[in-house]
């Protein structure tokens, strides 16, 4: 029987935690000056030990890159965040644990690189993208991905998160993600709520909807109350559900709930408390799915604004992934090793940056959640807790990377 990939790994856990201590324990900042400085220090230090090139863009809240030093493209690219989310999704990850996920990923890269699975010693073929947030800063992230395309295009790309749930019976794999747009409406006299409703109605009418494989996946998910409970955490019951007594956790009603959560658009409106002639009079946010494109949506909103102007502030496109992609295959094998098997979703029910990666690099970003060990504090984990998280990430890297050559 083949031994587990994890048997080839070795961690200097105490040393890793010592390097990460000030980064992990910083309080949440409104303006992330100290956090960005600590993040830069941690990533620069990791790049120096690994032989990776460190790059920092010039934004107020910068994005950091670690890129392979050689000409060969990376085998795997990891995405993480060092600050926080403007609209956290509690069902997806523990708010505030982003730095723990990023630190554990760096420790995992070092352990996996030491085995030779990621390339020659001192020249690992791995890249890291560390953004301040996964839900904001899309324009800057897009430019950075395009600007370093050749050094970021990998066989697999992963966004590792820390899940609030205990170790589940099955581990979830999402074949893509919903998109998210934020549009600033300036001028015009049309009602923003009516604009929102009309745009959502038009997008719903033309929605692409599930593909043949999606229907089978939805049917399986609809039979699993844990899967439906994930949607209950993420979004409230549809209007009228409590009155008509529908059982939304099983049968056709559960399948319909999943279909709507994954394939139909949603919209929201925020009106500033104080009006100012030089500032937007409303912010419209849309969650979008397949075949719903950001630019045409902004153009349509502008045409409905009554003489106003629509400015696309955030642009996270939708994304779909192939179940046969090597990155998905590695997750399926890891799910089999770590649980009763994979729970495969046609898409994540929340937005993510995967679409930016697909359009800039040609391949999307697979999301993978690791449950926080019971009793662990994400700001100050114990060595065994930290190592268990890093070990799982490293095992994933070994499943993607080629087997090391025998001497």
C-alpha positions, 0 to 999 in steps of 0.5 A: 500500500502506498504510504501517505504523502504526509509521511514525507513532511517535516515541520519546524513548528516552533520556529514558524510560530515564533516568526508569525507571532506578531503577525497573528496577534495584531488586532484588526485595524481600520486602516491596516498600516501595522498589519500590512507592515507585518505581512510584508515582513513575514512574506519577505522572510519566507521568500528569502528562505525559499528562494522566491522573489518578493514583490509588493505593489504600491496600493495603500493596502498592498498586495504581495507576491512570492514568485519562482526565481527561475523561468519555469512556471509554478506548479501551484499558486496559493492565494490568501489574505492578510487583513479581512473581508468587507462582507465576511461569509460566516458559513465559509470561514472564520472572520479574522482567521485569514492571517492564520490560513496565510501563515499556515500556507507559508509553513506548508510551502516550506515543508513541501518544498523540502521534499523536492515535490515542488522543484529543485531545492532552493528553486521551488516552483510555487507562487503566493498571492497575498491580497488585503481582502478577497472581496475588495480591491478587484481592479488592483488584483486584476492588474497584478495578475495580468502583469505577472501572468507568466510567473503565476500561471500554474497547474493548480491554484488554491485559496485555503480558508479556515472553516468555522465548522468541526471536521465534517463527514464530507469535505466540500469542493466547489467547481467555481464561484459566484461573482460580485459587482459594486457599482457607484451611481452618480447623478440621475433621477431614477429610483435606485431600488427600482433600478436594482429590481429591474436589473435583477429581473432581467438577469434572472430571465436570461440566467444560463442555469444549471448544466446537465452535471449540475442537476445531478450534483444538486439532486445529491446535495438536496438529499444532504441536510448538512449541505442545505444547512450551509445555505441557511447560514449563508442566506435567509429563507425565501419570503413566505417560507415560514407561512406556507410551512415548506420543508426547505431542507429536503426534497424538491424544495431543497433542490430549488433552494440550492439552484436559486442560491447558485444560479440566480442573481441577487442585488442590494442598495446602499444609500449614503446617510449624507448626500454630497454632489461630488459623491455617489448617490447610491451604491448597488451591489450584485451577486452574479452567476454564469453568463452575467457579465460585469460591464454590460450590467453596469451599462444597463444600470446607467441606461436606467439611471435617468441621466446618471452615470454608473461606475464599476468599482468592484468587478469579481466575475463569475467562474466555473471549473471542470471537475476533471481539472488536475486541481479538482482531482487533487482535492477529491483525493485529499477529501477521500483521505481526510473524510468520507469523501468529497461533497461536490458543489456546482459552484460556491454559494458566495462570491470569490476571486476565482473569476479574476484568476481564470480570466487573467491566468487561464485557470481558476482558484479552487477554494478549500476549507480546513476546520479550525481544531476544536478549542483552538484560538486562531490568533494564538494557536498551539503548536499541534493545532498550527501544525495540523492545519499546515500539514493538510495544506502541505499534503495538498501541495504534494498531491499536486506536485510531481513525485520527487526523483529517487537518488 
